Amino acid sequence: MLTIGEVAKEVGLNIGAIRFYERKGLLEPAARSEQNNRLYTEHELNWLVFIKCLRETGMSVEDIKKYYDKVQEGTATLPERIKLIQDQKQKLLNDIEMKKAQLVHLERKLERYYRGENY
């Protein structure tokens, strides 16, 4: 079992974020030590890594909650979960393409500046 501090360090989240995810129902309430400290399993740590990944792709807390609820319902919800992840993947791919286009635009601007142009 890992403390909230150990999990935060391992996952790269702050303690407040972990507590927030727990309050929002994205994480089961943590087991408690005799000193009433939160304790987490490796499974919960892995789930937090995935939550962090989804958030970094831009998925909302609400959509992560929908996904989590589907996980809790069991394998009958696999098609719905696949759809949620596929949709997020497509959003991420679209974001990547947009960022690539922005990068090209900046590179062209720099090229003009390097040639001494003023616009």
N, C-alpha and C positions, 0 to 999 in steps of 0.2 A: 504494500500500500504506500502511496506517495502523498505527501502533504500538498496543500494548495500552492505553497511556495515552490516546491520541487516541480510540480506540474507546470506552473507558470514559466519557470525557467526552461524546462525541457521543451515546451511547446512554443515559447516565444510570445506569450500573452502576459498581460498584467493580471494581478489577482482580481482586480475590480471587474475585468472582462469575464473571467471565469464565474464570478458570483453573478454577474449580469446574465450570462447564458443560463445559469441555474434558475434564476428568477423568472426568465422568459420561457422556461420549460424545454430548453434545448438539451438539457443535461439533467439526469435524475438527481434528486437531492443527495449530496455526498454522505457517505458513512461518516461517523464521528468517532474520534479517539476518546479515551477516558477524560482527556483534558478539553473535550468538545471541539477539537480541531478537525477540519474537513480532511477526509482521506479518500484517495482516488485509486482505482485499479488501472492496470495497463490498458484495459479495454476503454475506459473513460478517457485516458490520455490519448489514445488513438482517435477516438471520436472528436476530441477537442482539436487535434491536428487537422481533421477533415473539416470541422467547422471553420477553422482559421483559413483553410484553403478556399472554401466556398465564399467566405466573406471577402477574401482577396480577389476573387473573380467578380465581385460585385453583387453576389446574391444577397438579398435582403434577409434580415433576421426572421421576418414573417415566412418567407419561402423556405428557409432552413427549418423552421418549426413544422411546416407542412411536410417536408421531407422526413423529418424525425418522427412525426406522428405516423407516417406511412411505414417507416421501419418498424415501429412498435406493433403495427397491425400484422406484420408477418409477410411471408413470401407471396401471398395473394396480391400484394400491392407492388410487386416488382415492375410491372409495365408502367405504372404511374411514376415510380421512382426513376426508372430509366428515362422517361419523358422529361422529368424535372432536370435531370443531369444533362441530357442531350440539349435541352433548351439553354441551359447555362453555358454549356460548351459552345453553342452557336453564338451566344452573346459575346463570349470571350473571343472567339475567332473574329467576329465583327469588330470588336474593340481593337484587336491586334491589327487588322487591316486599316482601320482609321488611324491608329498610331503610326503605322508605316507611311501612310500618305502625309501625315503631319511632319514626319521626319524628312521625307523627300522635299517638302515645301521649305523646311528650315535649311536643308542642305543647299537648295537652289539659292536661297536668300544669301547664305554665306558665300557661295561662289561669286555672286554679283558683288558683294562687299569686297571680297579678295581682289576682284578685278578693278576696284576703285569706283564702282558705280554707287550712287547715293540713294538708291531705292530698293 
